[in-house]
Amino acid sequence: MINVIKRYTYVSFFISIIFTFCLYTPAFAQDKTEKESEKVTPISISFISKVTANPPLKSDGTYVLDRQAVNQISNLVEVLNNHPEIKLTVSLPPATISGLSHSQSNEHELLLTKLKHLAETQLHIVSSPFVTSDPESWRLISSFENYNDLLKRGDLQITNHLQTEPDRSFAFISQSAVIETLDVLDKLGIKTFITETSHLDPKPANEANPLIRIKSQNGKEFKIIFSDRKIDSYLADIGEKKTDGQTLTKDLSSLTVNTFTEEKNLVVKIPSNVSGKILNQIFDFFKNVPGSTIKTLPTFVEHLETKNLLNDTKYFLWNKSSKDVSQIAPPQNLAKAAIDAYSEVIGRPHPNTSFLYELLATTSASELVDKETSAYFNTIYEEIVEVIDSFTSPQNQNVRLTSRKAELPFTLKNNLTHEANVALILQSDGRISFPEGQTLEVQLNPGTNKIKIPVSSRTSGNSQIRIGVRSPDKDHLLQLDSNSLLIRTTRLSGVGILLFVGAVFFLAFWWLRSRRLRSINR
């Protein structure tokens, strides 16, 4: 009996051990799986986007916004508002931002307000030219100052309308850029250049580290950051397709999985043709990738530099040809000089001047063809000619001088509705000189103005002076009006005056002597 009890006890103990093992083994396995899952390779992610647009200001002075660009900006704004943890480096088209401010649409006004808010919280806005333009094109014709002007105008528009100053240290570069392009851009303050792997030769073997350096012949180094080639290609393709969230997640997972034990770093470029719905799914996926950290691009680059993962590969830029702008630069320079002179006439600042400078900047847009560019120049010169024709002076303003020095009255009419500044360029035939110089700067009130011109006559007789009314810039580029004044001088010469005085004294002496003699004879 005792043996039976012992045998039963052993069996019960054995069964309890098996039961306990079976009960707790899944938990153990689960705990083991969780610990293994904690060993996830870290992934740093930075999002970038470049928005380009047709110029909104047309040659007739109207604004027509690029609908595709506005939609792209709207999608970015709405999706970023849904994902406050996402930071995005973006290049915005400054002319379009300016165009939104000119729009009468409440929708555009609201979009601008939302953009302004995001610029403070989630957007890292980098410098971009006022309109789409290729820096290499301007470098090739030794007119890089034109591109610099576009960058300055672009920065000014972003600062004015979004209340944030663009980051000049980062910039997207076009596929035409070469090492010399980077050199001139570096002098403008750009230190990190954003491009794609198709622009690099050889193709980087380790895309887990998207930061490389390129050396110029003189040994100067330039930092290049590039977006992930496979993800770029995939996202560009789905922009034209209808893809469900499950497929998108599966595809991006296969592209993002890191088969290496080292840290992975991704720059993800948002394509221009992606819808708001897909963009939401893209952000949802990346922010939920195990081990992922979303960084702003400056922080991302700083992180890579700290890791010091650079290799010794010698890279080059595999560039495409740039647009020829050699036929645009000369008329641009001439038009700029004319606008500068025009602005001196009507005074700075003035809305008309700002409008003409914006028209001029728009002529640099890569999207324009020659015929369209010519239309912009025509509008500029039509406005300038209208001001030139606003100054008139009556003919036959003849003057009679009766003294050696005098002030000639000259009538000049200003038909503008505001004050204007002009320069009078004086020329004579040699008989008249100008004590205060041959150039007089005058401010004209609206209407008829009486101007006094100091002169000095050298001889008596008739003489003529020529008065040119020109713009007051240093080159006096614009001729506003011209006139001639006939001057008749009736004063006596110095010898004549001496003889006249002598004759008067003689007559006085003769009269007094004759009177005295008559008195004696009486």
Contacts in CASP RR format, 6 or more apart in sequence:
PFRMAT RR
TARGET T0000
AUTHOR 0000-0000-0000
METHOD contacts of the structure
MODEL  1
MINVIKRYTYVSFFISIIFTFCLYTPAFAQDKTEKESEKVTPISISFISK
VTANPPLKSDGTYVLDRQAVNQISNLVEVLNNHPEIKLTVSLPPATISGL
SHSQSNEHELLLTKLKHLAETQLHIVSSPFVTSDPESWRLISSFENYNDL
LKRGDLQITNHLQTEPDRSFAFISQSAVIETLDVLDKLGIKTFITETSHL
DPKPANEANPLIRIKSQNGKEFKIIFSDRKIDSYLADIGEKKTDGQTLTK
DLSSLTVNTFTEEKNLVVKIPSNVSGKILNQIFDFFKNVPGSTIKTLPTF
VEHLETKNLLNDTKYFLWNKSSKDVSQIAPPQNLAKAAIDAYSEVIGRPH
PNTSFLYELLATTSASELVDKETSAYFNTIYEEIVEVIDSFTSPQNQNVR
LTSRKAELPFTLKNNLTHEANVALILQSDGRISFPEGQTLEVQLNPGTNK
IKIPVSSRTSGNSQIRIGVRSPDKDHLLQLDSNSLLIRTTRLSGVGILLF
VGAVFFLAFWWLRSRRLRSINR
37 290 0 8 1.000
40 290 0 8 1.000
40 291 0 8 1.000
41 258 0 8 1.000
41 260 0 8 1.000
41 261 0 8 1.000
41 262 0 8 1.000
41 263 0 8 1.000
41 264 0 8 1.000
41 291 0 8 1.000
42 263 0 8 1.000
42 264 0 8 1.000
42 291 0 8 1.000
42 292 0 8 1.000
42 293 0 8 1.000
43 256 0 8 1.000
43 258 0 8 1.000
43 263 0 8 1.000
43 264 0 8 1.000
43 265 0 8 1.000
43 266 0 8 1.000
43 289 0 8 1.000
43 291 0 8 1.000
43 292 0 8 1.000
43 293 0 8 1.000
44 263 0 8 1.000
44 264 0 8 1.000
44 265 0 8 1.000
44 266 0 8 1.000
44 292 0 8 1.000
44 293 0 8 1.000
44 295 0 8 1.000
44 300 0 8 1.000
44 303 0 8 1.000
45 265 0 8 1.000
45 266 0 8 1.000
45 267 0 8 1.000
45 268 0 8 1.000
45 286 0 8 1.000
45 289 0 8 1.000
45 292 0 8 1.000
45 293 0 8 1.000
45 294 0 8 1.000
45 295 0 8 1.000
46 87 0 8 1.000
46 89 0 8 1.000
46 266 0 8 1.000
46 267 0 8 1.000
46 268 0 8 1.000
46 294 0 8 1.000
46 295 0 8 1.000
46 296 0 8 1.000
46 297 0 8 1.000
46 299 0 8 1.000
46 300 0 8 1.000
47 86 0 8 1.000
47 87 0 8 1.000
47 88 0 8 1.000
47 89 0 8 1.000
47 267 0 8 1.000
47 268 0 8 1.000
47 269 0 8 1.000
47 270 0 8 1.000
47 286 0 8 1.000
47 294 0 8 1.000
48 88 0 8 1.000
48 89 0 8 1.000
48 90 0 8 1.000
48 172 0 8 1.000
48 194 0 8 1.000
48 227 0 8 1.000
48 267 0 8 1.000
48 268 0 8 1.000
48 269 0 8 1.000
48 270 0 8 1.000
48 297 0 8 1.000
49 76 0 8 1.000
49 88 0 8 1.000
49 89 0 8 1.000
49 90 0 8 1.000
49 91 0 8 1.000
49 269 0 8 1.000
49 270 0 8 1.000
50 90 0 8 1.000
50 91 0 8 1.000
50 172 0 8 1.000
50 269 0 8 1.000
50 272 0 8 1.000
51 69 0 8 1.000
51 72 0 8 1.000
51 73 0 8 1.000
51 76 0 8 1.000
51 90 0 8 1.000
51 91 0 8 1.000
51 92 0 8 1.000
51 93 0 8 1.000
51 96 0 8 1.000
51 272 0 8 1.000
52 69 0 8 1.000
52 93 0 8 1.000
52 132 0 8 1.000
52 272 0 8 1.000
53 65 0 8 1.000
53 66 0 8 1.000
53 68 0 8 1.000
53 69 0 8 1.000
53 70 0 8 1.000
53 93 0 8 1.000
53 95 0 8 1.000
53 96 0 8 1.000
53 132 0 8 1.000
54 66 0 8 1.000
54 69 0 8 1.000
54 365 0 8 1.000
54 367 0 8 1.000
55 95 0 8 1.000
55 131 0 8 1.000
55 362 0 8 1.000
55 365 0 8 1.000
55 367 0 8 1.000
55 368 0 8 1.000
56 63 0 8 1.000
56 64 0 8 1.000
56 65 0 8 1.000
56 66 0 8 1.000
56 95 0 8 1.000
56 96 0 8 1.000
56 98 0 8 1.000
56 99 0 8 1.000
56 102 0 8 1.000
57 63 0 8 1.000
57 95 0 8 1.000
57 99 0 8 1.000
57 358 0 8 1.000
57 359 0 8 1.000
57 362 0 8 1.000
58 64 0 8 1.000
59 359 0 8 1.000
59 372 0 8 1.000
59 375 0 8 1.000
59 376 0 8 1.000
59 378 0 8 1.000
59 379 0 8 1.000
60 379 0 8 1.000
61 355 0 8 1.000
61 359 0 8 1.000
61 379 0 8 1.000
63 99 0 8 1.000
63 102 0 8 1.000
63 103 0 8 1.000
65 96 0 8 1.000
65 99 0 8 1.000
65 100 0 8 1.000
65 103 0 8 1.000
65 108 0 8 1.000
66 93 0 8 1.000
66 96 0 8 1.000
68 272 0 8 1.000
69 93 0 8 1.000
69 96 0 8 1.000
70 96 0 8 1.000
70 100 0 8 1.000
70 108 0 8 1.000
70 111 0 8 1.000
72 272 0 8 1.000
73 92 0 8 1.000
73 96 0 8 1.000
73 111 0 8 1.000
73 115 0 8 1.000
74 111 0 8 1.000
75 274 0 8 1.000
75 275 0 8 1.000
75 276 0 8 1.000
75 279 0 8 1.000
76 88 0 8 1.000
76 90 0 8 1.000
76 270 0 8 1.000
76 279 0 8 1.000
77 111 0 8 1.000
77 114 0 8 1.000
77 115 0 8 1.000
77 118 0 8 1.000
78 276 0 8 1.000
79 276 0 8 1.000
79 279 0 8 1.000
79 280 0 8 1.000
79 283 0 8 1.000
80 86 0 8 1.000
80 88 0 8 1.000
80 118 0 8 1.000
80 122 0 8 1.000
80 123 0 8 1.000
81 114 0 8 1.000
81 118 0 8 1.000
82 280 0 8 1.000
82 283 0 8 1.000
83 280 0 8 1.000
83 283 0 8 1.000
83 284 0 8 1.000
83 287 0 8 1.000
84 121 0 8 1.000
84 122 0 8 1.000
85 287 0 8 1.000
85 294 0 8 1.000
86 122 0 8 1.000
86 283 0 8 1.000
86 287 0 8 1.000
86 294 0 8 1.000
87 122 0 8 1.000
87 123 0 8 1.000
87 124 0 8 1.000
87 294 0 8 1.000
87 295 0 8 1.000
87 296 0 8 1.000
88 122 0 8 1.000
88 123 0 8 1.000
88 124 0 8 1.000
88 270 0 8 1.000
89 123 0 8 1.000
89 124 0 8 1.000
89 126 0 8 1.000
89 170 0 8 1.000
89 194 0 8 1.000
89 296 0 8 1.000
89 297 0 8 1.000
90 123 0 8 1.000
90 124 0 8 1.000
90 125 0 8 1.000
90 126 0 8 1.000
91 125 0 8 1.000
91 126 0 8 1.000
91 127 0 8 1.000
91 128 0 8 1.000
91 171 0 8 1.000
91 172 0 8 1.000
92 115 0 8 1.000
92 125 0 8 1.000
92 128 0 8 1.000
92 158 0 8 1.000
93 128 0 8 1.000
93 131 0 8 1.000
93 132 0 8 1.000
94 128 0 8 1.000
94 129 0 8 1.000
94 130 0 8 1.000
94 131 0 8 1.000
94 153 0 8 1.000
94 154 0 8 1.000
94 155 0 8 1.000
94 156 0 8 1.000
94 157 0 8 1.000
94 158 0 8 1.000
95 130 0 8 1.000
95 131 0 8 1.000
95 154 0 8 1.000
95 157 0 8 1.000
95 361 0 8 1.000
95 362 0 8 1.000
95 365 0 8 1.000
97 112 0 8 1.000
97 115 0 8 1.000
97 157 0 8 1.000
97 158 0 8 1.000
97 161 0 8 1.000
97 162 0 8 1.000
98 157 0 8 1.000
98 161 0 8 1.000
98 358 0 8 1.000
100 108 0 8 1.000
100 109 0 8 1.000
100 111 0 8 1.000
100 112 0 8 1.000
100 161 0 8 1.000
101 112 0 8 1.000
101 161 0 8 1.000
103 109 0 8 1.000
112 161 0 8 1.000
112 162 0 8 1.000
115 123 0 8 1.000
115 162 0 8 1.000
116 161 0 8 1.000
116 162 0 8 1.000
116 163 0 8 1.000
116 164 0 8 1.000
119 125 0 8 1.000
119 162 0 8 1.000
119 163 0 8 1.000
119 164 0 8 1.000
120 163 0 8 1.000
120 164 0 8 1.000
124 167 0 8 1.000
124 170 0 8 1.000
124 296 0 8 1.000
124 297 0 8 1.000
124 298 0 8 1.000
125 158 0 8 1.000
125 162 0 8 1.000
125 164 0 8 1.000
125 166 0 8 1.000
125 167 0 8 1.000
126 166 0 8 1.000
126 167 0 8 1.000
126 168 0 8 1.000
126 170 0 8 1.000
126 171 0 8 1.000
126 172 0 8 1.000
126 194 0 8 1.000
127 151 0 8 1.000
127 154 0 8 1.000
127 155 0 8 1.000
127 166 0 8 1.000
127 167 0 8 1.000
127 168 0 8 1.000
127 170 0 8 1.000
127 171 0 8 1.000
127 190 0 8 1.000
128 151 0 8 1.000
128 154 0 8 1.000
128 166 0 8 1.000
128 171 0 8 1.000
128 172 0 8 1.000
129 135 0 8 1.000
129 147 0 8 1.000
129 150 0 8 1.000
129 151 0 8 1.000
129 153 0 8 1.000
129 154 0 8 1.000
129 364 0 8 1.000
130 150 0 8 1.000
130 151 0 8 1.000
130 153 0 8 1.000
130 154 0 8 1.000
130 157 0 8 1.000
130 361 0 8 1.000
130 362 0 8 1.000
130 364 0 8 1.000
131 150 0 8 1.000
131 361 0 8 1.000
131 362 0 8 1.000
131 364 0 8 1.000
131 365 0 8 1.000
131 366 0 8 1.000
132 365 0 8 1.000
132 366 0 8 1.000
132 367 0 8 1.000
133 147 0 8 1.000
133 150 0 8 1.000
133 364 0 8 1.000
133 365 0 8 1.000
133 366 0 8 1.000
134 174 0 8 1.000
134 176 0 8 1.000
134 322 0 8 1.000
134 323 0 8 1.000
134 325 0 8 1.000
134 366 0 8 1.000
135 144 0 8 1.000
135 147 0 8 1.000
135 173 0 8 1.000
135 174 0 8 1.000
135 177 0 8 1.000
135 181 0 8 1.000
135 184 0 8 1.000
135 185 0 8 1.000
136 174 0 8 1.000
136 176 0 8 1.000
136 177 0 8 1.000
136 178 0 8 1.000
136 181 0 8 1.000
136 319 0 8 1.000
136 322 0 8 1.000
137 176 0 8 1.000
137 322 0 8 1.000
137 323 0 8 1.000
137 324 0 8 1.000
137 325 0 8 1.000
138 144 0 8 1.000
138 146 0 8 1.000
138 147 0 8 1.000
138 325 0 8 1.000
138 329 0 8 1.000
139 147 0 8 1.000
139 180 0 8 1.000
139 181 0 8 1.000
139 184 0 8 1.000
140 322 0 8 1.000
141 325 0 8 1.000
141 326 0 8 1.000
141 329 0 8 1.000
143 325 0 8 1.000
143 329 0 8 1.000
143 333 0 8 1.000
144 184 0 8 1.000
146 329 0 8 1.000
146 332 0 8 1.000
146 364 0 8 1.000
147 364 0 8 1.000
148 188 0 8 1.000
149 361 0 8 1.000
150 361 0 8 1.000
150 364 0 8 1.000
151 168 0 8 1.000
151 188 0 8 1.000
153 357 0 8 1.000
153 361 0 8 1.000
154 166 0 8 1.000
155 165 0 8 1.000
155 166 0 8 1.000
155 168 0 8 1.000
158 164 0 8 1.000
158 165 0 8 1.000
158 166 0 8 1.000
159 165 0 8 1.000
159 166 0 8 1.000
167 298 0 8 1.000
168 188 0 8 1.000
168 189 0 8 1.000
168 190 0 8 1.000
169 189 0 8 1.000
169 190 0 8 1.000
169 191 0 8 1.000
169 192 0 8 1.000
169 298 0 8 1.000
170 190 0 8 1.000
170 191 0 8 1.000
170 192 0 8 1.000
170 194 0 8 1.000
170 297 0 8 1.000
170 298 0 8 1.000
171 185 0 8 1.000
171 190 0 8 1.000
171 192 0 8 1.000
171 193 0 8 1.000
171 194 0 8 1.000
172 193 0 8 1.000
172 194 0 8 1.000
172 195 0 8 1.000
173 181 0 8 1.000
173 182 0 8 1.000
173 185 0 8 1.000
173 193 0 8 1.000
173 194 0 8 1.000
173 195 0 8 1.000
173 199 0 8 1.000
174 322 0 8 1.000
175 195 0 8 1.000
175 196 0 8 1.000
175 198 0 8 1.000
175 199 0 8 1.000
175 319 0 8 1.000
175 320 0 8 1.000
176 319 0 8 1.000
176 320 0 8 1.000
176 321 0 8 1.000
176 322 0 8 1.000
177 193 0 8 1.000
177 195 0 8 1.000
177 199 0 8 1.000
177 317 0 8 1.000
177 319 0 8 1.000
178 317 0 8 1.000
178 319 0 8 1.000
179 214 0 8 1.000
179 216 0 8 1.000
179 217 0 8 1.000
179 222 0 8 1.000
179 316 0 8 1.000
179 317 0 8 1.000
180 216 0 8 1.000
182 193 0 8 1.000
182 214 0 8 1.000
182 216 0 8 1.000
182 222 0 8 1.000
182 317 0 8 1.000
183 216 0 8 1.000
183 220 0 8 1.000
183 222 0 8 1.000
185 193 0 8 1.000
186 220 0 8 1.000
186 222 0 8 1.000
191 223 0 8 1.000
192 223 0 8 1.000
192 224 0 8 1.000
192 225 0 8 1.000
192 297 0 8 1.000
192 301 0 8 1.000
193 222 0 8 1.000
193 223 0 8 1.000
193 224 0 8 1.000
193 225 0 8 1.000
194 224 0 8 1.000
194 225 0 8 1.000
194 226 0 8 1.000
194 227 0 8 1.000
194 297 0 8 1.000
195 224 0 8 1.000
195 225 0 8 1.000
195 226 0 8 1.000
196 226 0 8 1.000
196 227 0 8 1.000
196 229 0 8 1.000
196 232 0 8 1.000
196 269 0 8 1.000
197 203 0 8 1.000
197 204 0 8 1.000
197 207 0 8 1.000
197 226 0 8 1.000
197 227 0 8 1.000
197 229 0 8 1.000
198 229 0 8 1.000
198 318 0 8 1.000
199 226 0 8 1.000
199 317 0 8 1.000
199 318 0 8 1.000
199 319 0 8 1.000
200 212 0 8 1.000
200 224 0 8 1.000
200 226 0 8 1.000
200 315 0 8 1.000
200 316 0 8 1.000
200 317 0 8 1.000
200 318 0 8 1.000
201 315 0 8 1.000
201 316 0 8 1.000
201 317 0 8 1.000
201 318 0 8 1.000
202 313 0 8 1.000
202 315 0 8 1.000
203 229 0 8 1.000
204 210 0 8 1.000
204 212 0 8 1.000
204 226 0 8 1.000
204 313 0 8 1.000
204 315 0 8 1.000
205 313 0 8 1.000
206 309 0 8 1.000
206 311 0 8 1.000
207 228 0 8 1.000
207 229 0 8 1.000
207 230 0 8 1.000
208 258 0 8 1.000
208 260 0 8 1.000
208 262 0 8 1.000
208 263 0 8 1.000
208 264 0 8 1.000
208 265 0 8 1.000
209 265 0 8 1.000
209 304 0 8 1.000
209 307 0 8 1.000
209 309 0 8 1.000
209 310 0 8 1.000
210 225 0 8 1.000
210 226 0 8 1.000
210 227 0 8 1.000
210 228 0 8 1.000
210 265 0 8 1.000
210 266 0 8 1.000
210 267 0 8 1.000
210 304 0 8 1.000
211 223 0 8 1.000
211 224 0 8 1.000
211 225 0 8 1.000
211 265 0 8 1.000
211 301 0 8 1.000
211 304 0 8 1.000
211 305 0 8 1.000
211 309 0 8 1.000
211 310 0 8 1.000
212 223 0 8 1.000
212 224 0 8 1.000
212 226 0 8 1.000
212 310 0 8 1.000
212 311 0 8 1.000
212 313 0 8 1.000
212 315 0 8 1.000
213 221 0 8 1.000
213 222 0 8 1.000
213 223 0 8 1.000
213 224 0 8 1.000
213 310 0 8 1.000
213 315 0 8 1.000
214 221 0 8 1.000
214 222 0 8 1.000
214 224 0 8 1.000
214 315 0 8 1.000
214 316 0 8 1.000
214 317 0 8 1.000
215 221 0 8 1.000
215 222 0 8 1.000
215 314 0 8 1.000
216 222 0 8 1.000
223 301 0 8 1.000
224 315 0 8 1.000
225 267 0 8 1.000
225 297 0 8 1.000
225 300 0 8 1.000
225 301 0 8 1.000
226 267 0 8 1.000
227 267 0 8 1.000
227 268 0 8 1.000
227 269 0 8 1.000
228 255 0 8 1.000
228 266 0 8 1.000
228 267 0 8 1.000
228 268 0 8 1.000
228 269 0 8 1.000
230 255 0 8 1.000
231 252 0 8 1.000
231 255 0 8 1.000
231 256 0 8 1.000
231 266 0 8 1.000
231 268 0 8 1.000
231 269 0 8 1.000
232 269 0 8 1.000
232 271 0 8 1.000
234 251 0 8 1.000
234 252 0 8 1.000
234 255 0 8 1.000
235 268 0 8 1.000
235 269 0 8 1.000
235 270 0 8 1.000
235 271 0 8 1.000
235 274 0 8 1.000
235 282 0 8 1.000
236 271 0 8 1.000
236 273 0 8 1.000
238 248 0 8 1.000
238 274 0 8 1.000
238 278 0 8 1.000
239 271 0 8 1.000
239 273 0 8 1.000
239 274 0 8 1.000
239 275 0 8 1.000
239 278 0 8 1.000
240 273 0 8 1.000
243 278 0 8 1.000
245 281 0 8 1.000
248 278 0 8 1.000
248 281 0 8 1.000
248 282 0 8 1.000
248 285 0 8 1.000
249 281 0 8 1.000
249 285 0 8 1.000
252 282 0 8 1.000
252 285 0 8 1.000
252 286 0 8 1.000
253 285 0 8 1.000
256 264 0 8 1.000
256 266 0 8 1.000
256 286 0 8 1.000
256 289 0 8 1.000
258 264 0 8 1.000
263 307 0 8 1.000
265 300 0 8 1.000
265 303 0 8 1.000
265 304 0 8 1.000
267 297 0 8 1.000
267 300 0 8 1.000
268 282 0 8 1.000
268 286 0 8 1.000
270 279 0 8 1.000
270 282 0 8 1.000
274 282 0 8 1.000
286 292 0 8 1.000
286 294 0 8 1.000
287 294 0 8 1.000
295 303 0 8 1.000
323 366 0 8 1.000
325 364 0 8 1.000
327 370 0 8 1.000
328 363 0 8 1.000
328 364 0 8 1.000
328 373 0 8 1.000
331 377 0 8 1.000
332 360 0 8 1.000
332 363 0 8 1.000
332 364 0 8 1.000
335 360 0 8 1.000
335 363 0 8 1.000
335 377 0 8 1.000
335 380 0 8 1.000
335 381 0 8 1.000
336 360 0 8 1.000
337 475 0 8 1.000
337 477 0 8 1.000
338 380 0 8 1.000
338 381 0 8 1.000
338 384 0 8 1.000
338 477 0 8 1.000
338 478 0 8 1.000
339 353 0 8 1.000
339 356 0 8 1.000
339 357 0 8 1.000
339 360 0 8 1.000
339 380 0 8 1.000
339 384 0 8 1.000
340 473 0 8 1.000
340 477 0 8 1.000
341 471 0 8 1.000
341 473 0 8 1.000
341 475 0 8 1.000
341 476 0 8 1.000
341 477 0 8 1.000
341 478 0 8 1.000
342 353 0 8 1.000
342 356 0 8 1.000
342 383 0 8 1.000
342 384 0 8 1.000
342 387 0 8 1.000
342 471 0 8 1.000
342 478 0 8 1.000
343 350 0 8 1.000
343 353 0 8 1.000
344 421 0 8 1.000
344 471 0 8 1.000
344 472 0 8 1.000
344 473 0 8 1.000
345 387 0 8 1.000
345 420 0 8 1.000
345 421 0 8 1.000
345 422 0 8 1.000
345 471 0 8 1.000
345 472 0 8 1.000
345 478 0 8 1.000
345 480 0 8 1.000
346 352 0 8 1.000
346 353 0 8 1.000
346 387 0 8 1.000
346 416 0 8 1.000
346 418 0 8 1.000
346 420 0 8 1.000
346 421 0 8 1.000
347 353 0 8 1.000
347 419 0 8 1.000
347 420 0 8 1.000
347 421 0 8 1.000
352 383 0 8 1.000
355 383 0 8 1.000
356 380 0 8 1.000
356 383 0 8 1.000
356 384 0 8 1.000
359 376 0 8 1.000
359 379 0 8 1.000
359 380 0 8 1.000
360 376 0 8 1.000
360 380 0 8 1.000
362 368 0 8 1.000
362 376 0 8 1.000
363 373 0 8 1.000
363 376 0 8 1.000
363 377 0 8 1.000
368 376 0 8 1.000
384 478 0 8 1.000
387 416 0 8 1.000
388 478 0 8 1.000
388 479 0 8 1.000
388 480 0 8 1.000
390 414 0 8 1.000
390 415 0 8 1.000
390 416 0 8 1.000
390 420 0 8 1.000
390 480 0 8 1.000
391 412 0 8 1.000
391 413 0 8 1.000
391 414 0 8 1.000
391 415 0 8 1.000
391 420 0 8 1.000
391 422 0 8 1.000
391 444 0 8 1.000
391 469 0 8 1.000
391 480 0 8 1.000
391 481 0 8 1.000
392 412 0 8 1.000
392 413 0 8 1.000
392 415 0 8 1.000
392 481 0 8 1.000
393 410 0 8 1.000
393 411 0 8 1.000
393 412 0 8 1.000
393 413 0 8 1.000
393 467 0 8 1.000
393 469 0 8 1.000
393 481 0 8 1.000
393 483 0 8 1.000
394 411 0 8 1.000
395 483 0 8 1.000
396 486 0 8 1.000
397 409 0 8 1.000
397 410 0 8 1.000
397 411 0 8 1.000
397 483 0 8 1.000
397 485 0 8 1.000
398 485 0 8 1.000
398 486 0 8 1.000
398 487 0 8 1.000
398 488 0 8 1.000
399 408 0 8 1.000
399 409 0 8 1.000
399 485 0 8 1.000
399 486 0 8 1.000
399 487 0 8 1.000
399 488 0 8 1.000
400 487 0 8 1.000
400 488 0 8 1.000
400 489 0 8 1.000
400 490 0 8 1.000
401 455 0 8 1.000
401 457 0 8 1.000
401 487 0 8 1.000
401 488 0 8 1.000
401 489 0 8 1.000
401 490 0 8 1.000
401 491 0 8 1.000
402 490 0 8 1.000
402 491 0 8 1.000
403 457 0 8 1.000
403 491 0 8 1.000
404 456 0 8 1.000
404 457 0 8 1.000
404 491 0 8 1.000
405 435 0 8 1.000
405 454 0 8 1.000
405 455 0 8 1.000
405 456 0 8 1.000
405 457 0 8 1.000
406 454 0 8 1.000
406 455 0 8 1.000
406 457 0 8 1.000
407 452 0 8 1.000
407 453 0 8 1.000
407 454 0 8 1.000
407 455 0 8 1.000
408 452 0 8 1.000
408 453 0 8 1.000
408 454 0 8 1.000
408 455 0 8 1.000
408 465 0 8 1.000
408 485 0 8 1.000
408 487 0 8 1.000
409 450 0 8 1.000
409 451 0 8 1.000
409 452 0 8 1.000
409 453 0 8 1.000
410 424 0 8 1.000
410 450 0 8 1.000
410 451 0 8 1.000
410 452 0 8 1.000
410 453 0 8 1.000
410 467 0 8 1.000
410 483 0 8 1.000
410 485 0 8 1.000
411 448 0 8 1.000
411 449 0 8 1.000
411 450 0 8 1.000
411 451 0 8 1.000
412 422 0 8 1.000
412 442 0 8 1.000
412 444 0 8 1.000
412 448 0 8 1.000
412 449 0 8 1.000
412 451 0 8 1.000
412 469 0 8 1.000
412 481 0 8 1.000
413 447 0 8 1.000
413 448 0 8 1.000
413 449 0 8 1.000
414 420 0 8 1.000
414 444 0 8 1.000
414 445 0 8 1.000
414 446 0 8 1.000
414 447 0 8 1.000
414 449 0 8 1.000
415 446 0 8 1.000
415 447 0 8 1.000
416 446 0 8 1.000
417 446 0 8 1.000
418 446 0 8 1.000
419 443 0 8 1.000
419 444 0 8 1.000
419 445 0 8 1.000
419 446 0 8 1.000
420 443 0 8 1.000
420 444 0 8 1.000
421 441 0 8 1.000
421 442 0 8 1.000
421 443 0 8 1.000
421 444 0 8 1.000
421 472 0 8 1.000
422 441 0 8 1.000
422 442 0 8 1.000
422 444 0 8 1.000
422 469 0 8 1.000
422 470 0 8 1.000
422 471 0 8 1.000
422 472 0 8 1.000
422 480 0 8 1.000
423 439 0 8 1.000
423 440 0 8 1.000
423 441 0 8 1.000
423 442 0 8 1.000
423 469 0 8 1.000
423 470 0 8 1.000
423 471 0 8 1.000
423 472 0 8 1.000
423 476 0 8 1.000
424 439 0 8 1.000
424 440 0 8 1.000
424 441 0 8 1.000
424 442 0 8 1.000
424 451 0 8 1.000
424 453 0 8 1.000
424 467 0 8 1.000
424 468 0 8 1.000
424 469 0 8 1.000
425 438 0 8 1.000
425 439 0 8 1.000
425 467 0 8 1.000
425 468 0 8 1.000
425 469 0 8 1.000
425 470 0 8 1.000
425 476 0 8 1.000
426 434 0 8 1.000
426 437 0 8 1.000
426 438 0 8 1.000
426 439 0 8 1.000
426 440 0 8 1.000
426 453 0 8 1.000
426 465 0 8 1.000
426 466 0 8 1.000
426 467 0 8 1.000
426 468 0 8 1.000
427 438 0 8 1.000
427 465 0 8 1.000
427 466 0 8 1.000
428 434 0 8 1.000
428 463 0 8 1.000
428 464 0 8 1.000
428 465 0 8 1.000
428 466 0 8 1.000
429 463 0 8 1.000
429 464 0 8 1.000
429 465 0 8 1.000
430 458 0 8 1.000
430 463 0 8 1.000
431 457 0 8 1.000
431 458 0 8 1.000
431 459 0 8 1.000
431 461 0 8 1.000
431 463 0 8 1.000
431 487 0 8 1.000
431 489 0 8 1.000
432 455 0 8 1.000
432 456 0 8 1.000
432 457 0 8 1.000
432 458 0 8 1.000
432 463 0 8 1.000
432 465 0 8 1.000
432 487 0 8 1.000
433 455 0 8 1.000
433 456 0 8 1.000
433 458 0 8 1.000
434 453 0 8 1.000
434 454 0 8 1.000
434 455 0 8 1.000
434 456 0 8 1.000
435 454 0 8 1.000
435 455 0 8 1.000
435 456 0 8 1.000
436 454 0 8 1.000
439 476 0 8 1.000
440 451 0 8 1.000
440 453 0 8 1.000
441 472 0 8 1.000
442 449 0 8 1.000
442 451 0 8 1.000
453 467 0 8 1.000
455 465 0 8 1.000
455 487 0 8 1.000
457 463 0 8 1.000
457 487 0 8 1.000
457 489 0 8 1.000
457 491 0 8 1.000
459 489 0 8 1.000
459 493 0 8 1.000
460 489 0 8 1.000
460 490 0 8 1.000
460 491 0 8 1.000
460 492 0 8 1.000
460 493 0 8 1.000
461 488 0 8 1.000
461 489 0 8 1.000
461 490 0 8 1.000
462 486 0 8 1.000
462 487 0 8 1.000
462 488 0 8 1.000
462 489 0 8 1.000
463 486 0 8 1.000
463 487 0 8 1.000
463 489 0 8 1.000
464 484 0 8 1.000
464 485 0 8 1.000
464 486 0 8 1.000
464 487 0 8 1.000
465 484 0 8 1.000
465 485 0 8 1.000
465 487 0 8 1.000
466 482 0 8 1.000
466 483 0 8 1.000
466 484 0 8 1.000
467 482 0 8 1.000
467 483 0 8 1.000
467 484 0 8 1.000
467 485 0 8 1.000
468 479 0 8 1.000
468 481 0 8 1.000
468 482 0 8 1.000
468 483 0 8 1.000
469 479 0 8 1.000
469 480 0 8 1.000
469 481 0 8 1.000
469 482 0 8 1.000
469 483 0 8 1.000
470 476 0 8 1.000
470 477 0 8 1.000
470 478 0 8 1.000
470 479 0 8 1.000
470 480 0 8 1.000
471 477 0 8 1.000
471 478 0 8 1.000
471 480 0 8 1.000
492 500 0 8 1.000
END
